[in-house]
Amino acid sequence: MNWQARRISPQEAAGRIVSGQRVFLTGNCSTPQRFLAALRDRYQELKSVELVQLLDLGAGDYITEEMADHIRINSLFISSKVRRLVNAGVADFTPIFLSEIPNLFRSGRLVLDVAVIHVSPPDEHGYCSYGVEVGVTKSAAESAGLVIAEVNPKMPRTLGDSFIHVNQIDYFIDVDYDLPEIQPEPTSEVQDRIAGYIAECIPDAATLQTGIGGIPDAVLRRLTGHKNLGIHTELFSAGVMDMIEAGVITNAAKTLHPGKVVAGFVLGNKELYRYINDNPVIELHPTEYVNDPYIIAKNDRMVSINSALEVDLTGQVCADSIGSKFFSGVGGQLDFVRGASRSKGGMSFIALPSTAKNDTISRIATTLKLGSGVTTTRNDVRMVVTEYGVADLYGRSISERVQALVNIAHPRFRDELMEYARSQNYVGKIFSIS
């Protein structure tokens, strides 16, 4: 267990990468920044290195267009840093459900030569914690031929299925820097109205999946009068921490992992990182577990809350592209929609403002934009929410869906939407808006 003998500099670690290799990089707030800086410095020595990554919230744009022949990104969930490169054709995008990414690595479908991870210092038994990013990183590290770890005393030690032994790591890079922080966003009036509709539907003792951003945070703040809520989510945020401290989230009524928050990764600020450190209430697990619809459905009264870019009049949901331009990825939306829908007493919400671009575009659309991907199919979608109300689409005919969705569209666009529906024979010629 003499791991100290395998300590190397970031430059030495970057020197272990050779042309033609596929390298996994842990992401979110766990991006290995010192290694990436060193790799960037020697990019001209390399040819056809593929960097497999998801959301990256580290500082700076570490790969640029001129590096593409040397180091090329293959993103499994597009972050703002690589969106332009993907749409310019100098980076790749692999569409995949978050729950299925680990099997890409384990099955050899996507062979990983190297995994670069970011961990807490080893404990007395030789175990390092993956910290704020367990979801995809654990399976990547267990599948790669070579494992390089940045070891950071500022990485929280999270509990659950979140550990790797020093004997499973080939090289260690000593680092000491603050993790990137995501501060809570202010909530707009529209987001707060959407949150109010969702909160009214959530029963006591529900188990929630929430993301990050204005709407999820607003929903959590609207739940202060609820009792014994629980959390099973891919993303743990500061809003969840606040509700635990307020006694609203107790996890006591959960039918799976009672008493525990279950998550795959953490996005937040220093206060949240301190809170999760060695906290026995919080368990981080790999995404093949957290996002498995079968596992999700074991939580009674499971509630999933996800966002969208647009929804068409038949209920098709697009959340990952704007027309043919890729924007993000499928992530875990459909994993949780399907899991919550199969839960006893469960429900799933797709939440979005009714308009975009200063009320000039309706997000409740006649059709999805040409080239748009369908993130959640019309067969899976249950409830769609805007600031004008809730459209319950489950088991509804096309004409009923049209009526429900037009009713939650911005009033400026309702006549136009209904006229299109009539032209397509979605509704009868004399169908009117109630």
Summary of the structure (lengths in Angstrom):
residues: 434
radius of gyration: 22.4
end to end distance: 71.2
largest distance: 79.3
contacts: 1576
relative contact order: 0.11
helix: 29%
strand: 24%
